[in-house]
Each structure stands twice: as C-alpha cells, then as structure tokens.
Amino acid sequence: MGKKVKLAFITRDTARKATYKKRVKGLMKKLNEITTLCEIKACAIVFNPEDLEPQIWPSIQGVQSVLTQFLHVPEFVRHRKMLNHESYLKEKTQKLNEKLKKQMKENREMKMILQMYHYLEKWNIPEDLSIVDHNDLTCVIDEKMKEINMKMMEMDINDQRV
C-alpha cells in the first residue's frame, strides 16, 4: 500500500505542476479502467488556470454524449445521491456523531463495570452515588447476573450429560 499523501497546497511551482500532470494522467487512467471493467459511461473535464483549453476525456463527443444522457435522467433521480460540500459534510458529521455516541456509551458501560468490580472488592457502595450512576450500575449488575445465570444453566446442562 502506498504512503498517505498530505493534502495541502504545494507551494513550489515546479513541484505543483509535476504533481498536477501526474495526478491528471492517473485520473484519466482510472476513468478508462472503470469504464472498461464496469461497462459504464464516464467523462472528465479538468480545468487548469494555466491552460487555455480544459483537458477532456475521452473526447469532446464522449463528454457531450455522457452529459446528454445525464441531463435526460429525471431531475429527482439525478439529485437523489448527489452531494454538495454542505450535504457531504452534514452526512459525515452525522455519522461521526453516531459513532461518538456509541463509543461514549461503550466507555460509560466499561466505567460502570470497573466501578462494580471496585465496589465488590471493597464491599462498599458509596452513599453519595448519583442517580444516573446508580441506575447505570444497576443495569451493569443486572447484565452480569444474566451472564452468570446463563453460565450456570450451561454448566447444569453439561453436568446432566455426563
């Protein structure tokens, strides 16, 4: 696997131009591969402020054909999976927030499990435990009791077989 590229503006003019040429060539190669392998239609128009004409793939006629086909698709179908920067970021943010909530819940559960073991070791549950902590601890204890009961039932079944 290749090394990860730092996405930042390349300040050196010659390095930026070389990278641009290499990346555009790679992009056109990937487009060619995906259209061949997946039998789909695709096109690319790349504008470079230093060139008068944009780079076009596969050809002007090919681009016109793909764009015409695209514009003939009903607008609601066209826009169904289309994202702009704002909707893309909202979607990403929502997914990350869901992931964060899940991780926070897992962390909270782990904290309560550790607290439970600590309290069992000391044989002492503090009286100043908050209601939230108390409820969460009760849930953890209930879950552990279910696990213990399941293990005991499994052991009884195994003992009866022997």
Secondary structure as a PSIPRED ss2 file (coil, helix, strand):
# PSIPRED VFORMAT (PSIPRED V4.0)

   1 M C   1.000  0.000  0.000
   2 G C   1.000  0.000  0.000
   3 K C   1.000  0.000  0.000
   4 K C   1.000  0.000  0.000
   5 V C   1.000  0.000  0.000
   6 K C   1.000  0.000  0.000
   7 L C   1.000  0.000  0.000
   8 A C   1.000  0.000  0.000
   9 F C   1.000  0.000  0.000
  10 I C   1.000  0.000  0.000
  11 T C   1.000  0.000  0.000
  12 R C   1.000  0.000  0.000
  13 D H   0.000  1.000  0.000
  14 T H   0.000  1.000  0.000
  15 A H   0.000  1.000  0.000
  16 R H   0.000  1.000  0.000
  17 K H   0.000  1.000  0.000
  18 A H   0.000  1.000  0.000
  19 T H   0.000  1.000  0.000
  20 Y H   0.000  1.000  0.000
  21 K H   0.000  1.000  0.000
  22 K H   0.000  1.000  0.000
  23 R H   0.000  1.000  0.000
  24 V H   0.000  1.000  0.000
  25 K H   0.000  1.000  0.000
  26 G H   0.000  1.000  0.000
  27 L H   0.000  1.000  0.000
  28 M H   0.000  1.000  0.000
  29 K H   0.000  1.000  0.000
  30 K H   0.000  1.000  0.000
  31 L H   0.000  1.000  0.000
  32 N H   0.000  1.000  0.000
  33 E H   0.000  1.000  0.000
  34 I H   0.000  1.000  0.000
  35 T H   0.000  1.000  0.000
  36 T H   0.000  1.000  0.000
  37 L H   0.000  1.000  0.000
  38 C H   0.000  1.000  0.000
  39 E C   1.000  0.000  0.000
  40 I C   1.000  0.000  0.000
  41 K C   1.000  0.000  0.000
  42 A C   1.000  0.000  0.000
  43 C C   1.000  0.000  0.000
  44 A E   0.000  0.000  1.000
  45 I E   0.000  0.000  1.000
  46 V E   0.000  0.000  1.000
  47 F C   1.000  0.000  0.000
  48 N C   1.000  0.000  0.000
  49 P C   1.000  0.000  0.000
  50 E C   1.000  0.000  0.000
  51 D C   1.000  0.000  0.000
  52 L C   1.000  0.000  0.000
  53 E C   1.000  0.000  0.000
  54 P C   1.000  0.000  0.000
  55 Q E   0.000  0.000  1.000
  56 I E   0.000  0.000  1.000
  57 W E   0.000  0.000  1.000
  58 P C   1.000  0.000  0.000
  59 S C   1.000  0.000  0.000
  60 I H   0.000  1.000  0.000
  61 Q H   0.000  1.000  0.000
  62 G H   0.000  1.000  0.000
  63 V H   0.000  1.000  0.000
  64 Q H   0.000  1.000  0.000
  65 S H   0.000  1.000  0.000
  66 V H   0.000  1.000  0.000
  67 L H   0.000  1.000  0.000
  68 T H   0.000  1.000  0.000
  69 Q H   0.000  1.000  0.000
  70 F H   0.000  1.000  0.000
  71 L H   0.000  1.000  0.000
  72 H H   0.000  1.000  0.000
  73 V C   1.000  0.000  0.000
  74 P C   1.000  0.000  0.000
  75 E H   0.000  1.000  0.000
  76 F H   0.000  1.000  0.000
  77 V H   0.000  1.000  0.000
  78 R H   0.000  1.000  0.000
  79 H H   0.000  1.000  0.000
  80 R H   0.000  1.000  0.000
  81 K C   1.000  0.000  0.000
  82 M C   1.000  0.000  0.000
  83 L C   1.000  0.000  0.000
  84 N C   1.000  0.000  0.000
  85 H H   0.000  1.000  0.000
  86 E H   0.000  1.000  0.000
  87 S H   0.000  1.000  0.000
  88 Y H   0.000  1.000  0.000
  89 L H   0.000  1.000  0.000
  90 K H   0.000  1.000  0.000
  91 E H   0.000  1.000  0.000
  92 K H   0.000  1.000  0.000
  93 T H   0.000  1.000  0.000
  94 Q H   0.000  1.000  0.000
  95 K H   0.000  1.000  0.000
  96 L H   0.000  1.000  0.000
  97 N H   0.000  1.000  0.000
  98 E H   0.000  1.000  0.000
  99 K H   0.000  1.000  0.000
 100 L H   0.000  1.000  0.000
 101 K H   0.000  1.000  0.000
 102 K H   0.000  1.000  0.000
 103 Q H   0.000  1.000  0.000
 104 M H   0.000  1.000  0.000
 105 K H   0.000  1.000  0.000
 106 E H   0.000  1.000  0.000
 107 N H   0.000  1.000  0.000
 108 R H   0.000  1.000  0.000
 109 E H   0.000  1.000  0.000
 110 M H   0.000  1.000  0.000
 111 K H   0.000  1.000  0.000
 112 M H   0.000  1.000  0.000
 113 I H   0.000  1.000  0.000
 114 L H   0.000  1.000  0.000
 115 Q H   0.000  1.000  0.000
 116 M H   0.000  1.000  0.000
 117 Y H   0.000  1.000  0.000
 118 H H   0.000  1.000  0.000
 119 Y H   0.000  1.000  0.000
 120 L H   0.000  1.000  0.000
 121 E H   0.000  1.000  0.000
 122 K H   0.000  1.000  0.000
 123 W C   1.000  0.000  0.000
 124 N C   1.000  0.000  0.000
 125 I C   1.000  0.000  0.000
 126 P C   1.000  0.000  0.000
 127 E C   1.000  0.000  0.000
 128 D C   1.000  0.000  0.000
 129 L C   1.000  0.000  0.000
 130 S C   1.000  0.000  0.000
 131 I H   0.000  1.000  0.000
 132 V H   0.000  1.000  0.000
 133 D H   0.000  1.000  0.000
 134 H H   0.000  1.000  0.000
 135 N H   0.000  1.000  0.000
 136 D H   0.000  1.000  0.000
 137 L H   0.000  1.000  0.000
 138 T H   0.000  1.000  0.000
 139 C H   0.000  1.000  0.000
 140 V H   0.000  1.000  0.000
 141 I H   0.000  1.000  0.000
 142 D H   0.000  1.000  0.000
 143 E H   0.000  1.000  0.000
 144 K H   0.000  1.000  0.000
 145 M H   0.000  1.000  0.000
 146 K H   0.000  1.000  0.000
 147 E H   0.000  1.000  0.000
 148 I H   0.000  1.000  0.000
 149 N H   0.000  1.000  0.000
 150 M H   0.000  1.000  0.000
 151 K H   0.000  1.000  0.000
 152 M H   0.000  1.000  0.000
 153 M H   0.000  1.000  0.000
 154 E H   0.000  1.000  0.000
 155 M H   0.000  1.000  0.000
 156 D H   0.000  1.000  0.000
 157 I H   0.000  1.000  0.000
 158 N H   0.000  1.000  0.000
 159 D H   0.000  1.000  0.000
 160 Q H   0.000  1.000  0.000
 161 R H   0.000  1.000  0.000
 162 V C   1.000  0.000  0.000
